[in-house]
Amino acid sequence: MTCLRAAPLWLALLSLLGGCRTGLWDGLRGAGRGGDWVAVETASGEVVTLDQMARTLADCDVVFLGERHDSDTGHRLQFELTERILALRPNLSLTFEMIERDAQPALDRYLAGEIDEATFLGDTRHWPNYRSHYRPMVLLAKEHHLPVIAANVPRPLASRVSKQGLGSVAGELHMPREVIAPPGEYKRRFAAAMGKPEDSDEPGLALWFLAQCVKDEAMAESIERALCAAPAPRMVVHYCGYFHSDFGLGTVERLLRRQPALNVGIVTMREYEGHSGSVDAELARAAEFVWRVR
């Protein structure tokens, strides 16, 4: 598939910032003021506002919002930033690690108003924090008639890969077309995150890494499909754990393998460590912007 690049500048739409605010979830807006968070642009080391982030990221084809899954403040920031990006880029699609591919039919019916939320949730697997952390973005998309893509491979398939390998899921409907799990920086970082030596050759670790790559490949494939599913210029905002996108690895690396010309922006999230605005050289490599959250 070939997708058109996004138009380069959207600053002429700045007057629309905030114009798409829905009146819903007012408790989410303004959260993060008063020391709950700070955003840092890693190239300059400067503290920036959500409006400044949105203006920069609106030039991208795909924005990865890498998160800490348990951060209330971080999810409120995601919502507010998504609103701002939507004001600049109305032709927006949202893709989620947290919603699995086999949920797409029920998700589409819910977005179309054919079933209610209780039916949608009852018919699908959803993360325990869906209502508090991801529902606001889905409702924003529902109100503005934006596509929402269930991007991740179903958990039972990933679990099977982690125990039995790729052969155990051959031909399954929701598997990505191609899965590559090469050695390199991503595998080394995965081993370290699992508390294993970087050069570990444990069979169990290799299978866990393979399952991780299956998730990345599924999400990359889903993002590519979202980009190509509607008239250009389409933009995608993808919500995922930061390990899937930091350093341009994981899902980002696999998306760019498919579509190397894409302009990709990455936001990552960390808890406060020391001075709130500090970003060391290693973290500066991870993303264009870092959210420090309490």
C-alpha positions in Angstrom: 0.0 0.0 0.0 1.1 3.6 -0.7 -0.1 6.4 1.4 0.2 10.1 0.7 2.3 12.2 3.0 0.5 14.7 5.3 0.4 18.3 4.3 3.4 20.0 6.0 1.9 22.9 7.9 -1.3 23.5 9.7 -0.6 26.7 11.5 -3.3 28.5 9.6 -5.8 26.5 11.7 -4.5 27.7 15.0 -7.5 29.8 15.6 -9.5 26.6 15.9 -7.6 25.3 18.9 -10.1 24.4 21.5 -13.0 24.8 19.1 -13.7 21.1 19.1 -14.0 20.8 22.8 -17.1 18.8 23.5 -18.4 19.9 26.9 -18.0 16.4 28.2 -15.4 15.3 30.7 -14.8 18.8 32.1 -13.0 17.2 35.0 -10.2 16.1 32.7 -9.4 19.5 31.4 -6.9 21.7 33.2 -5.6 18.7 35.1 -1.9 18.7 35.3 -1.6 22.4 36.2 0.0 23.3 39.5 2.9 20.9 39.3 1.3 17.6 38.4 3.2 17.4 35.1 5.7 19.1 32.8 6.4 18.6 29.1 9.9 18.9 27.7 11.0 19.1 24.1 14.0 16.9 23.9 15.8 18.6 21.0 15.9 22.0 22.9 15.5 20.9 26.5 12.8 23.5 26.8 9.6 23.2 28.8 6.6 23.4 26.4 2.9 23.7 26.6 0.3 21.3 25.2 -0.5 23.9 22.5 3.1 24.0 21.5 3.3 20.2 21.4 0.1 20.1 19.2 1.5 22.6 16.7 4.6 20.6 16.3 2.9 17.2 16.2 0.2 18.3 13.8 2.8 18.2 11.0 3.2 14.4 11.5 1.5 11.6 9.7 1.5 9.4 12.8 1.9 10.4 16.5 2.7 7.8 19.1 1.6 8.7 22.6 3.7 6.4 24.7 2.2 6.1 28.1 2.6 4.7 31.6 -0.6 2.6 31.7 -1.3 3.5 35.4 -1.0 7.3 35.2 -4.2 9.2 35.7 -2.4 12.5 34.9 -0.8 11.0 31.8 -4.1 9.9 30.4 -5.7 13.3 31.0 -2.7 14.8 29.1 -3.3 12.4 26.2 -6.9 13.5 26.0 -6.1 17.2 26.1 -3.4 16.8 23.5 -5.6 14.7 21.2 -8.3 17.5 21.4 -5.7 20.1 20.3 -4.4 17.9 17.5 -7.9 17.3 16.3 -8.5 21.0 16.1 -5.6 21.3 13.7 -6.1 18.0 11.9 -9.8 17.1 11.6 -9.1 14.1 9.4 -7.9 12.1 12.3 -7.9 8.4 13.2 -7.3 6.9 16.7 -5.6 3.6 17.1 -5.2 1.7 20.4 -2.9 -0.9 21.8 -5.6 -1.4 24.5 -8.4 -2.5 22.1 -7.8 -5.8 20.3 -8.5 -6.6 16.7 -11.3 -9.0 17.3 -13.2 -6.2 19.0 -13.4 -4.1 15.8 -16.9 -5.2 14.6 -18.4 -4.4 18.0 -16.4 -1.2 18.2 -17.7 -0.1 14.8 -21.3 -0.8 15.8 -20.9 1.2 19.0 -19.3 4.1 17.2 -22.2 4.0 14.7 -24.8 4.1 17.5 -26.1 0.6 16.7 -25.3 -0.8 20.1 -24.8 0.9 23.5 -21.6 1.1 25.5 -22.6 -1.7 27.9 -23.2 -4.1 24.9 -19.8 -3.1 23.4 -17.9 -3.7 26.6 -19.9 -6.9 27.3 -19.0 -8.3 23.8 -15.2 -7.5 24.0 -12.2 -7.9 26.2 -11.2 -4.5 27.6 -8.6 -3.3 30.0 -9.7 -2.8 33.6 -8.9 0.9 33.2 -10.8 1.4 30.0 -13.6 3.5 31.6 -11.3 5.8 33.5 -8.4 6.2 31.0 -9.4 5.3 27.4 -13.2 5.9 27.3 -12.8 9.7 27.0 -10.7 9.4 23.8 -13.2 6.9 22.3 -16.1 9.2 23.1 -14.3 12.1 21.6 -13.9 10.1 18.4 -17.6 9.0 18.5 -18.8 12.6 18.8 -16.6 13.7 15.9 -17.2 10.7 13.8 -13.5 9.7 13.8 -12.4 6.2 12.9 -11.2 4.2 15.9 -9.0 1.2 15.2 -8.6 -1.8 17.5 -4.9 -2.3 16.7 -3.5 -5.0 18.9 -3.4 -8.7 18.4 -5.9 -10.6 20.6 -4.3 -11.6 23.9 -5.0 -15.4 23.4 -2.9 -15.4 20.3 0.0 -13.5 21.8 -0.1 -15.8 24.8 0.0 -18.8 22.5 3.0 -17.4 20.7 4.8 -16.8 24.0 4.4 -20.5 24.9 4.4 -22.4 21.5 5.8 -20.1 18.9 4.5 -18.7 15.6 3.5 -22.1 14.2 0.8 -22.3 16.8 -1.1 -19.3 15.4 -0.5 -19.9 11.7 -3.6 -18.9 9.6 -5.3 -17.2 12.5 -7.6 -14.4 11.3 -6.2 -11.5 13.5 -2.5 -12.2 13.1 -0.4 -9.7 11.2 0.7 -10.8 7.7 4.4 -10.6 8.6 6.3 -11.0 11.9 10.0 -10.2 12.3 11.8 -10.6 15.6 15.5 -9.7 14.8 18.4 -9.2 17.2 19.4 -5.7 18.0 18.6 -2.8 20.3 15.0 -3.6 20.8 15.7 -7.2 21.8 18.5 -6.1 24.1 16.1 -3.5 25.8 13.4 -6.2 26.1 15.8 -8.6 27.8 16.9 -5.9 30.2 13.2 -5.0 31.0 12.6 -8.7 31.7 15.6 -8.7 34.1 17.7 -10.9 31.8 21.2 -10.4 30.3 21.2 -8.6 27.0 22.8 -11.7 25.3 20.5 -14.2 26.9 19.6 -17.2 24.7 16.9 -18.6 27.0 14.2 -20.2 24.9 11.5 -18.8 27.1 12.8 -15.2 26.7 13.0 -15.7 22.9 9.3 -16.7 22.8 8.3 -13.8 25.0 10.2 -11.4 22.7 8.5 -13.0 19.7 5.1 -12.4 21.3 6.1 -8.8 21.9 7.0 -8.4 18.3 3.7 -10.0 17.2 1.9 -7.1 19.1 4.2 -4.5 17.5 3.6 -6.0 14.0 -0.1 -6.1 14.5 -0.2 -2.5 15.7 2.1 -1.3 12.8 -0.1 -3.0 10.3 -3.3 -1.6 11.8 -1.8 2.0 11.7 -0.8 1.5 8.1 -4.3 0.4 7.2 -5.8 3.4 9.1 -3.6 5.8 7.1 -4.7 4.3 3.8 -8.4 3.7 4.6 -9.6 7.3 4.0 -8.9 10.2 1.7 -5.5 11.8 2.4 -4.2 13.6 4.2 -5.2 11.3 7.1 -3.4 11.5 10.4 -3.2 8.8 13.1 -2.8 9.2 16.8 -1.7 5.9 18.4 -2.0 5.1 22.1 0.5 2.5 23.5 2.8 1.7 26.3 6.0 3.7 25.9 8.1 0.6 25.4 6.4 0.0 22.1 7.5 3.4 20.7 10.5 4.8 22.6 13.7 5.2 20.6 11.8 4.7 17.4 11.8 0.9 18.1 9.0 -1.6 18.5 5.9 -0.5 16.6 7.5 2.6 15.2 10.3 0.6 13.6 7.8 -1.9 12.1 5.6 0.9 10.8 8.5 2.6 9.1 9.6 -0.7 7.6 6.2 -0.7 5.8 6.0 3.0 5.1 9.5 4.5 5.3 8.4 8.0 4.1 6.1 8.6 7.0 6.7 11.6 9.3 6.4 10.1 12.8 6.3 11.9 16.1 6.9 10.2 19.4 5.8 11.3 22.9 6.9 9.4 26.0 6.0 9.5 29.6 8.0 9.1 32.9 7.4 9.8 36.5 9.2 12.8 38.1 12.8 12.0 38.8 14.7 14.7 40.6 14.1 18.1 39.0 10.8 18.0 37.2 12.2 19.3 33.9 15.3 17.2 33.7 15.8 14.9 30.6 19.1 13.1 30.4 20.8 12.2 27.2 19.4 8.7 27.1 15.8 9.8 27.6 16.3 12.6 25.0 16.9 9.8 22.4 13.5 8.2 23.2 11.1 10.8 21.8 10.5 14.3 20.6 8.7 15.1 23.8 8.8 13.8 27.3 5.9 14.1 29.7 7.0 14.0 33.4 4.0 13.1 35.5 3.4 12.7 39.2 
